[in-house]
Structure formats: structure tokens, C-alpha cells
């Protein structure tokens, strides 16, 4: 029932619908109703910039009462976990956002409190992840990268685009092998959680990986090639020295495409 406009009736109505006047099982008059968009905007502007609890501190008595009220009660989140779908949504929602503590520094007393005392051993010193934990972590991130939306957002975050060497290689492939190779290193094409740099678009199951980053190792590149081989793709790994001679590079790619089907 809406509030009456008459002042006397309104005052009586307010007393009748006060929180103490509601009985157990009584339904609120506002249940199922919603404010209009213009009302929401009006309320937002009215409260904009106001910090009602700024400087307010609980008294020791109120702290004690709250502590006693919560004592023995389990946390509402105890035993509950976010679903994978919720985790992915939260992760994507926070992608690209500037952390609240960016550019901030702890004051000196806090830094001193964080520092280990002389002779104190770090809790993780000498410990290593087990192979089981490593594999679990790999599978977790592999599943995330198989999500196209997640991969696309990560591509925007890191502004993935062809490097200078990849641009040179793309120009070379277009000039010497027209309509055969396409650059897909910007997350356009996936092979079960892995993203190759170039893929053959002329009927051959072949990929080219340019490994110019300092983190690349022969073992990692071989593991990537083995992964592609599981799905019928042959891999040609190229490195910076391979780009020095166009003649030799052309011969390498020709020999590679001959063995691909």
C-alpha cells in the first residue's frame, strides 16, 4: 500500500509500517516493486560524493557485541566455492583494469614488518612443486586458453600483434609463397589450447613457428611440435639465424612443404 499524501494520515501510516510494526510472515509492501530508472539516477546523484561513514569508528562496546554475536557461527562462505563459469566471468571482468595499488608504496614501518629477521628462513626455501602439482597447473591454464573468449581478452590485454621479425616473415611468405600461408599468431586459430604463428591455407596440415623470444628453448619448441603432431600437423620451427638468408629460408620452407600432406 503506497503512503497517503495527507500529512496526518501519512504520519499514522509511517508508524503502522515501521520495522517494529511488521509481524513475522508479513510481506513488505515494496516486495516485487522496483524504482524507475529516473528515480535511480536521481538517488545516485543525490548521494554522489557523500561518505556517510567517513571517520566513523565502532566503540569498544559495539565491537564486543558484534564479536559475541558472531562467535561460534561458521562463515557464510565456508565450504562453498565459485564455479568455473563464475571464475572465468570474474577473471574476464577484471582484465585490463588498473590495480588499486598501482603506484602506491607501503610506508616504511610496514616494509620493516614484512622483512624477514636475521637468520629467519623463508617458508618456501628449498621446496619445489611436485610433478603432480605442475601438471595440475598446466591442465588448469590449458583449459582456460581453450576458451576462445578468454584467449581473445588476453590478446587485447597484451596487445598481441606480429613482431618485427614475424612481419618480415609474413611479407616473405606472401612474396615467395602467395596464398599458401596465413598469420594466426594473434589468437585467430587454435589447436587444442596452443596458438601457432603461421598456418598453411593451401590444403596442407602444416604450421610454422617463429621462436625469437628469449624464453624459447629447444625442449619447449619440441614439446609444442609434438602437441601439433597429435592432431596431424607438422611443424617447422624457425629461429633468428634462419631469416638472415632468404635463399636458404626459401629452400627450408620448400623442403618442409614437400613432406607435408
N, C-alpha and C positions, 0 to 999 in steps of 0.2 A: 504494500500500500504506500503510495507516494506521500510526502509530507504536505499537509494542508497549508494554504497560503495565509489564512487568517492567523495573526500573531498569537492570540490566546490559545487557539486550537493547536497551533504549531508547538507551543511550549508544552502543552499536555501530551501531544504526540511524541515529542522528544523524550519525555520522561517514561512514556509507555514502552518505547523501543530501545531504551538504554541497555547496555550489555547485561546489567544485573537483572533486567526485566525479562530477558529471554529464558524460557524454560527448556529443560532437556528434551530434545527431539523437535523443538520448534524450528521451522525453516526461516532463514533470513529473507527479508522482503526483497533483497537485491540479488538473490541467488538466480543465476542464469541470465542476468542482465549485464550489459556492457556499456561503457562510456562511448559516446560518439567520437569520431576522430578529431573534430574541432575541440571537444572538451578535453581530450587527452593532450592536445597541443597547448591548450590554454593552461592546463595544470602544469605541464612541463615548463612553460615559460615563466609561470608564477614561482616555481621552485628553483629555477635556474640560478646557479651560483650560491645558493643558500646551503650552509652547512650547519644543521641544527645541533649536531652533537660535537661540534668543534670545541675542543678544550674541556669537554665533559669527562669526568672520571668517576668510576664507581667508588663508593665508600667501602671501607673495610667490612662494614656490616653487610652491605649488599653482596660483596664478593663471597663472604662466608655463607650467606643464604643460598646463592647460586651453586656454590660448591656442594653444600649439603643436599640440595635438590637433585643434583646430577650424580651424587655418589652411589655407586653400585649399578647404575644404569648403563647398559652397553651402548656404544656409539651406533647411531642410526645407519652408518655405512659399514659396520663390522660384518665381515663375511660376504659383502657384496663386491662385485667387480663390474667395470664397464665392459660392454660387449665390444667385439672387434669393430663393428659398424660405428659405434659411438666414438671409439678411439680414433678411427680414421677421420670422422667428421671433426673432432676436436683438433686433430693434427692439421687438417686442411684449413680449418678456420683460423689457425694461428700462423700459417705460412706467410712469410713476408712482413709480419708485424714487427715493429721495433720493440725490443725488450724494455721493460720499465726501468731496468737498472743500467741501461746503456749510457756510458759516460760518467756514471756515478762511481764513487770510491768509498770504501769503508773508512771511517775515522781511525786514527792511529790506535786508540785503545782497543778497538775491535780487532784490528790486524794482529796486535800483540796477543790477544786472547786466542786467535786461530793458530798462531805459530806453535810448533812442537817445542817442548822443553828440551834442554840439552840432554842427550842420552836417550830420549824417548824414541821408540821405534814406530814407524808408520804402520798402521794396521794391515796394509796390503803389501808390505815389503816382503819380497821373496815368494809371494803367492802368484800362481798363474791360473788362468781359466782352464778348465778341463776340456778335452776334445768334445765331450757331450755338450757342454755349455757353448762352445764355439759353434758347433753345428746347429744348435737350437737358435742361436743369434742369427746365423746365416739364413736359416729357413724363415725366420721371422721377417727379415728385411727382404728376402726374395719374394715372399708373398705380398709385401707392400708394393714393390716395384712392378708386380704383375697387375696391379690396379692401375688402369690407364689414366684415371682422373688424378691419382696421387702422382704418377710419373709426369703428367702434364704440368701440375702445380709446381713440382720440384724443378722442372725445366724452366718455368717462369722465374722461380726464386733465384736460381743460379745463372739465369740469362744464358742458357745453353745456345751456342751458335758455332759454326765452323771456325776452328782456329786458323791462323795464317797458313800453316802447313796443310791443313785439310782443304782450305780454299784453293791452294795451289794444286793439290792432288785432284780436286774436283774439276778444275779447269783443264788439267792434263787429261783426265779420263774423258771429258766431253770432246776434247780435240782429237785424241788418238782412238778412242773407242766410243763414238757417238751412239746414243740411245741404248747403251748397254749397262751403265752403272748410275745409281742414284744415291745421293747423300741422305741418310736417315738417322744420323747421329744426334739429331735434336729430338729424340724420343718419338719419332714418327713410326718406327717399326720395331717390334719386339719378338724375340724368340725365347719364350718361356722365362721371362724375368731378366733377360740380357738384351742390350741395345747395341747392335753393330754400327759401324761408321758408314759403310757403303754396302749396298746390296745389288746383285745382278738382276736386271729387269728384262733380260732377253731369253728367259726360259731356263736359266741355269740356277741351281741351288748353291750359290756361292756368295761369300761375304768377304770384304776387305776391312781389316782393322789397322788404323794408323796409330802406332804406340809411341807417341812422342813425349808423353808426360813422364816426369822423373820417378813417379811411383810405379811405373810399369816394370814388371820383372818377367823373365822368360817363363818362370813357373806359372805366374798368373795368366800370361797370354796363352800358354799351352792348355791350361785348365779351361779357358774360355773357348778355345778351338775344339776341345773335347766335348764341351757342352753343346756347341752348334752341331757337332758331328752326330749327336744323339738324335737330332731331328733332320738329318740328311743334308746338312750344309757343310761345304768345305770352306776352310778359312785360309786367307793369305794375310800373314802378319807383316806389316811394313814398318820400318824404323827410319829415323832421320837420315842415316847414310844412304838409304835406298833412293832418296829423292835427289841426290847430287847429280846423277847421270840419267837423262831422260831415255837414252837409247837402252841402257841396261834395265831401267824400270819398265819400259815397254816390253822387252823380252821376258822379264819376270812375270808380268801380268798375262802375256800370251801363253806362256808355258802353263800357268796356273789354270787358265780358262780351258785349255785343251783337255785337262784331266777331270774337269767338272762336267756333270751331266744335267 
